[in-house]
Amino acid sequence: MSEIFIWPGQPPYAAEGYEADRPTLRAYLAEGAKSAVIVCPGGGYGHLADHEGEPVAKWLNEAGISAFVLKYRISPHKEPAPLADARRAIQYVRAHAEEYGIDKNRIAMLGFSAGGHLTANAGTSWVPGAEDPKGEDPVASESSKLDAMILCYPVITMEDYGHLGSREALLGKGASSDLIQKYSNEKQVFKETPPAFIWHTYADEAVPVQNSLAMSMALSESRVPHELHVFEEGRHGIGLAEEFAETTGKWKELCITWLRKQGW
């Protein structure tokens, strides 16, 4: 399965010496699917977890949903490179929706851990399409607004109960308070934030459940429809949670049910 380069040439905001790094999408198309989910693996903005990529795409295919796994830039690249990649991935899938047989108004993003942070970041800070749809870069003419977001044990805040490793990898050590607030997604929610499905575990010691609780509270205050599930069992990074099939693993069934309610 080939990789799709989402930028036409060198991507913006590259770290010095790493200009050759090129983010990609890998497509997993489900026959007859009219909706798509872009999958963002976690890894603390320092690596990308394989078990939160392809296996998740194949699970979505089983539910009749097309999927794209995003290989976004990580450290030593700093902000705003990952967010630029996420926005571009959404624009790319939307620009090629007809080619993939997808409704361009049925594009969601699903992220785990730091990938959940990136998903929430994309969901709360989307950009409209360029004013010139016939310009040199037709992908840029599309909006990066998500139609739904799925947050799996996400890093949400860059403040006290966030994940220090993710913060330092994305923002660098000694980040300013303004930058920390800008990338604390619970502070960026507004009424046009897309609907969300969120799940976390009480037992998560790496990324505390307070992250998901704070996001739910922010969504509630802005009256954004969402669903939150907190499970008792499961360490951080359990992905599809197959070892907890009768408990935490139920998140998959709940998520598909929620997506169906969104029209997926």
Summary of the structure (lengths in Angstrom):
residues: 264
radius of gyration: 17.0
end to end distance: 24.6
largest distance: 51.6
contacts: 933
relative contact order: 0.13
helix: 35%
strand: 16%
